[in-house]
């Protein structure tokens, strides 16, 4: 179960980074990261009352997942561009 949840957070982080890049194109990286973390927390597959508590508890993991997604996206841009 934890493995599945971890994979879901990593998947959400990828979606969050892509969404933040599209919607906040002119903003700083810091603003994009904040938006991406909020996206992940908002879309966690748990009941709403637990979602934000879990977001706080897992904040370091979610932050790391977003950083991994950013690094992956940047590496893809270099390969494609």
Buried (B, 14 or more C-beta within 10 A) or exposed (E): EEEEBEEBBBBBBBBBBBBBBEEBEEBEEEEBBBBBBBBBBEBBEEEEEEBEEBBEEBEEBBBBBBBBBBEBEEEEEEEEE
